[in-house]
Amino acid sequence: MENNLEQKVFRLIADFAAIGVLVEAIPHELEKRMVARHALVKLDALLTLLPRLKNEIRGVLSARDKKKVENLETLIARLRKDYESGMEITRDAMSAHALRLALDVIDAAWRFMCASTFGVLSDDLKEIKNELIVLLPSANWPNDPPLGPQIIEQWCLRIGDPTTPRLGVIYQGIGSARINSPVPLSQAQDAYIRAVTLCAFLRQTFFLLEPTPRGSAFERLFAEIIVNDYFALWEVMFVTGVPNNYGSVEPCVLDLWMSEGHQGISCLQALKNDKHVDFDRWREAV
């Protein structure tokens, strides 16, 4: 069997469940959906690896037993259908990158990550996990610790009362309860707001990370979110030519500033030219 393929799939399924624990526990609506985005990254990876694992399981079964994977095949197809029902845009534009979206799509995509959607996907993965337990009875599934209630108290100390309205520059503010935020009215404003949003996401994820037990799956998931958002921010700031969902490409903030003659151009150029020594290695790892 492909090296570590089985454990990669098991880890991804366990990570999705751990994200579900976080989403249920986080009392703040914005931060809840910030974390929920990462579940779509896990699903996207699963839909690449699950078919390969299924084929490898089929390959080691006798001719008489090969039908045992048919139910798994059906479950994978159902998961793919559920994922492709609207979540791909959310994953691409709000997790993998930070792409421009029409105002109605911003709201719809952000609100799509709700309890009912998460519940459907969780049910899909529970059935897939149960089927894999039957097909791979000796498998070693990850067993992550529960999330302690004291962490929720610490989150509220750092972020504030979850019932209090907040003002912020958040791209998805129009779809977030108790968040007042501007909406983009031009291409340049759209790019600026996406960049500032990622800065806010990075800060808020660090607030969530701080009281999280060291070495836990939750700490690793927060770290993954931070790294993904960091590279999405770098892309928004400095990489022109990323394809969007409208058949065109995204201009970066630096190029927009240059076209508008902003005085801060030299600052952005200096930052672009002063990458961390491990930047490329981190990007390859992501």
N, C-alpha and C positions, 0 to 999 in steps of 0.2 A: 504494500500500500504506500502511496506517495508519502514522503517524509512529513510527519506531523499533521497530515491533512485531517485525520480524525480529531485530534486535539484542537486544531484550529476551529473546526465546526462546533465542537462542544463549547469552546471558549466564547465564540460569538453568540451562541444561544444563551449561555449564562450571562454574558454582558447585556444582552437585550433585557433579560429578566432583572438584572441589577439596575439598569436605567429605569425600568418600570418602578422599582422600589424608590429610587430617587424622585421620580416625577410625582409619585403619590405622596412622598414625605415633604417635599419643598412647598412651603405655604404661599410663596410669592408667584403670581401668575406669569410674569415675564421670565423669571429664572426657571420656572417649571418647563416652559416651552423651549427655552434656550437649551436645556439638557435633553429634552425630547428629540430635538433635531438629530442628536448623535445616534439615536436608535435607527434612523434611516441609513446611516453609514454602515451600521452592523448588518442591516437587512441587505443592502447592496452587495456587501462582501459575501454574505451567506448565499445569495442567489448565484454567485459565481462558483462557490466551493461545494455547495450541497449536491448539484448534479454530478460533479466529479467524484464525490464520495459515494454517491448512489451507484455510479458505474463501476467503481472499484469493488464495492460490496457484491454487485452482480457478477463481476469477473471471477470471484473466488468461490461462488456457489456452484453446486452441481447443476446439470441441466434440469433436473427434476425440481430443484429448489429456486430456480431463478425467478419464478413468479412471486416469490416472497417480497420482492422490491417494488411490485406494482403499486401497492398502496402508498409507499413512500414517494413514488413518482407522481402520483395523483396529488399528494399533499404539497409537494414542491411546486407543482403547476398552480395550485390554488393560492399559495403564498405569493407567487410571481404575479398572478392576476390582481390580488389585493394590493400589492406594492405598486403596480403600474396603473392603478386607478386614480392617480393624482399625486402620489408621493414622490415620484421621480423629480418633478419640478422643484418641490420643496427641498429635496436632498441636494440637487445640483445648485440651486440658487441660494440656499440658506445654510448649507453645511460644507459642501465640497468647495464652493466658490462663494461669491457674494454678488450675484448678477442682478441687473436691472429687471424689475418686474412692473407690470401695470398695477395701478393702485388697487383695483378689484382683485387681482391675483395675489398681491401681497397679503391682503386680508384673508382671502379664501385659503391660501396655503398655510398661513400661520394658524388659523382657526381649525384647519383640518387635523392638526396634531392635538386632538382632544382625547378624552378618556375612552369614548366609544371606538375611535380608530385604533388606539393603542390596545384596547381589549380584543378587537378582531385579530390583530397581528399576534398578540400574546397567545390567543387560542390556537392559531395556526402553528406557532412554534412549539406549543405544548404537545400537540398531536405529532409533530415531526420528531420531537424528542422522545416521546413514548415509542414511536415506531423504530427509532434508532436503538433504543434500549433493548427492544426485541431482537433486532438484527445484529447488534453488537453487545451481547449480554455481559461481556467482561470489560466493557469500557469504563474508564476512570473519569467520571464527570466532576467538574469543578464544584466546590462547595464553599460558597462565599458567606462570610458572617453577616448577621442582620445589622440594620442601621439603628443605632441607639437614639432614644428620644432627646438626650442632652444635645445632640448635634443640631436638632431643629431649633432649640433655644439659642444656640450659638449663632445660627444663621440669622435669626431675627435680631440679635444684638448687632450684627454686622450690617445687615441690609435695611433693617427697620421694620416697623409694624406693617404686615402684609395688607392690612385694610386701608392704609393711608395712601391717597393719590400721590403720584410722583411725576415730576417733569423731567424729560430727558430727550435727547436726540436719538431716537430709536426708529429704524426703518420700519419695523413691524409694530410701531406704536399704535397705528390705527386699528390693530386687531388685538391689542393687549388691554385687559381690564385694569383700570386705575393708573393708566399711563397716558400722560399728555405729551404729545410729540408732534413736531412739524411734519408735513408731507412734502415730497419733492415736487417742484413746479417746473424744473428744467433738467436737461441732461446733466449739467454740471452739479446742480444741487443734489440730484439723485446719487451721483458718485460720492459726493462729500458725505451725505447722510449715511450711505452704506459703510464708508470708512469709519466715521465716528461711531456708528452702531457696533462695529467689531471691536473698537476700543472699549466701549461700554461693556460688551459681552466678556472681554478678557478680564476687566476689573471685577465684574460680578462673579465670574467663575472662580477667580482667586478668593473672593469672599466665601464661596461655597467650599472651596478646597481647604482653607485654613484649619477648620476644626475637624476635618475628616481624618480618621485613624490612618497612620502611616502604614504602608504596605498592603492596604485593603484594595479590593477591586474598585471601590468607589473613588479612592485617591487616583488610581490609574485612569479611570474614565474621565475624571475632571482634567487630568493632565492631557489626555488625548484631545479633549475639546479645546483646551487652551492652544495646543500645537496646531490643530486644524484651523482655528480662527486666526492665529498668528500668520499662517501662510496665506489664508484668504485675504487678510488685511494687506499683506505685502503685494499680492496680486492686484487688488483694487488700487493701491497707491502707485505701483510702478510697472505693471505689465499691461500693455495695450495689445489687443488682438484676441482676447478670450471670447469664444463664440457664446452668444446668449440664446435665449429661447425664441428670438424674433428674426432669425436669419441674418443677423449682423454681428458685429464684434463690439466689445466694450472698450472705450477709451479710458485710460487710467487717470487718476487724479493729477499726477505730474504733467501729463500731456495737456490736460484741460487747463491747468494753471499756466503752462507755457503759452497756450493759445490765447489766454485772457490777460497775460502780462502781470501776473501776481508778483508781489515783492518777495514772497517766501520761496520762490523757485529754487534759489541756491541752497536753502536749508534742506528741501526734499532731495535735491541732487546729491548733496553731501551724505545724507542718510542712505540713499540708494547705493552709493559708492563705498560705504563703510559697513558692509555686512559682517555679521559675526563669522569668525573663522570656520565654525562648524555649520554654517547656514546650509550649504549644499548637501552635506551629509544628513542633516535633519530632514530636508525636503525629500531626499530619496527614501529615508526611513518612513516618512508619512505616506 
